[in-house]
Structure formats: C-alpha cells, structure tokens
Amino acid sequence: MPPALLIHNAHLYSAVADWQPGWLLAEGGRIAGVGPGQPPDFAGRPDLRRIDAAGLDLLPGFIDLHVHGAVGHEAMDAEPDGLRAMARFYARHGVTGFLATTWTASGDAILRALHAIRPTLGLVPGGAALLGAHIEGPYLNPARCGAQDARLIRRADLNEARGWLDTGMVRLLALAPEFDDNLMLLDECVRRDVAVSAAHTDASYEQVQAAVARGLRQATHTFNAMRPFGHRDPGTVGAVLALPEITGELIADNIHVHPAAMKILVDAKGPSGVILITDAVRVAGLPEGEYRLDDRLVTVRDGAVRLPNGGLAGSTLTLDRGLRNLRLATGRPLAELWPTSSLNAARAIGLAASKGSLEAGKDADLVLLDPEGHVCVTVVGGEVVYEALATR
Ligand SMILES: [Zn+2]
C-alpha cells in the first residue's frame, strides 16, 4: 500500500460543490476524507505525505473509455507489456483508468487481445488502472466504417461474441444498432450488464429510439462515423442530441469535431450527458511522421492521423487536452465540466460506486491541474504515479 497522502490548498471539485480551498486525505488506496477549508490537524501522523496544491485544481482522475493505443502499442497487439506502456503514458495525461479498446478484426484476433488484458487488469505500476475492454467493431455498418476495416465488418454472430463476453473482460461493446442481428447481441449484453454504444452507424432516429428501448445507453464518438443531423431526418446525431437516455462520447481534439459542434452537444445534453474520450491510437505520444497502422500506412501531421485517402484513423489526443479544448469550446467552468472526464464514464460502465468523484470511500484516483489544464500530479489508488510539480 502507498503511504497516506494529504492534498491541501486545492481548488477541489467534490461531488457536491467546488471548494477553494479544499483538502483530501487518501489512505489504503481510497479517499479517507475530503472537505472544504483547511484540513484537520494531522500532527500525530508523521507518515502522511503532504502535497500543498497551492490553488491547483483537484479533480477525479480521468477515465478514458475509448482508447486503442499509444507510444507504439495498441490493444490489438495482445501484449501485456504494451498495455502497461500505454497505461504509463495515459497517467502522464491525468488518466487513472481506461478501457483497452479493440477494433474490427477477426474473432480470434479480438479474443487474443482480451486474453492479454486479463493478466494486466487492475492497477498497473506507474500507470493508469486497466479497467477492462471495450470492443469497437466488427458489428458495424460498412457505410460508416471510417478507419475500421470494411472488409471485416459483419453482422453480429452471437456465438462469436459470447466467446468474447465469456472472458469477463468486456465492459463496453460498440455496434451499429440498425441491424436485427446486432440488436440480439444488444439484448445479450444488457443481460450481462455490459454497456452498449451505437457506433459507426447509419441508424435513423427511430432505429436509435428502438435500440434505446432495449437498453442502448451510449453513442460512440458523437458526430463521427454516424448518420448526421437533418431537420427532416434527425438521424443518429439527432437521436443522441434529443434522447436523454444516451450519453455521447466526444473526441474533443478540434480535428474530429468543430468546437461549435462540441458546444452544441454539451448545451443539448448538459455536462452529465457527455463523455470525453480520446480514440487515441498507436501513434499517440510519438513524433509526427509516417507509421504503419495494422497493414496500412498513416501520416501523422498537425496532430491528425490520416489514411492515404485523407480519412481520419483515430487520434493523438490526450484527455487533458480534450478537457482544455472542451472548456474553450463551451466557455463553461470546470465546476460544470469535470464530470465529462471522469464521473460520466464511471457511470456508463457501472463503476460509479467506486470511481469518478471525490467522495470518501471511493478509490483515490486523482488529478491536479494547473490553471491552463496541464497535468501536475496523477494519483492512482492513492499512489502518486506522475508528478510534474517541480517543473512548474
Ligand atoms: Zn470508431
């Protein structure tokens, strides 16, 4: 267990209010206490490590539900060491928990990726915690494939999918809800408490409504690879904007989505209805240039990852930058926006009892941000895994 940790003089965003100053005590991996003003006198506790936050923003650690890779690795590589390297990179950007996200591939390749997650699950030394798997594809609509391999996109095969779900690693599964076979899998996921997201879809408003009635609760990278909004055909985007049951993922990199569209999404859903994700791929955290992404070449330039045809192939986004972009796009304060990078994600995958907000009893997953939103300290399970205070 890490030593007990006291963070004081923070601008603390708690579940009930933001406190300036506020304090938080982490002990045994959990939040032992949190409150406004100055902390109680812990004079009898020489074991306490104290961090004077000097007014920095203290938020719940970020949770990235949709992230494929970073620093040369990807979930589809099916290598535990690669997952650990990813976890360490994400922690530098404030992430304390993530779902390793697969993409369209053969059933066996996806199963191998899930088997690599099992030994890595939970705390990763020096990194974000691996919370499980997110299966994005292959049960998508080829008409909205984006960078997913259209040749391998297919209708849901319940037997194949049960093999994945039986690993117990899957917390989120993304599918196109306009196909009957896929709706059968949606039902199976709901029975197993696995969250389902509408992804790479050409679903009409009515088709999304029907899927919501069966338990669909999320939309994958809202606006990207989905039927757009039209005033006579509201499409998938219209359903995300209109239906309160759906929480919309958002890639807030200013490349996948215009800042005005980000503002429209947050204004329509409220901050509780939006989940920041990165959709980052292998090249995140690497220098710009040309890289191989599965069997295709991609070019990374000005932060964008593009296929030879110009289409986007994931991002190089980090969640700290996403939150900075969302603040600028919406003009809203952190007091409103903090759930978009933590609590909403924890809720979406059924982990809000232990993660996602600064409350006593929850896991001590924390991030300290400077006024510009850059990460100064990341704490996972009460342990400081990243610290850049000295360089400020
Ligand atoms: Zn996608």
Residues whose N, C-alpha, C, O or C-beta is under 5 A from the ligand:
A	BS01	ZN	none
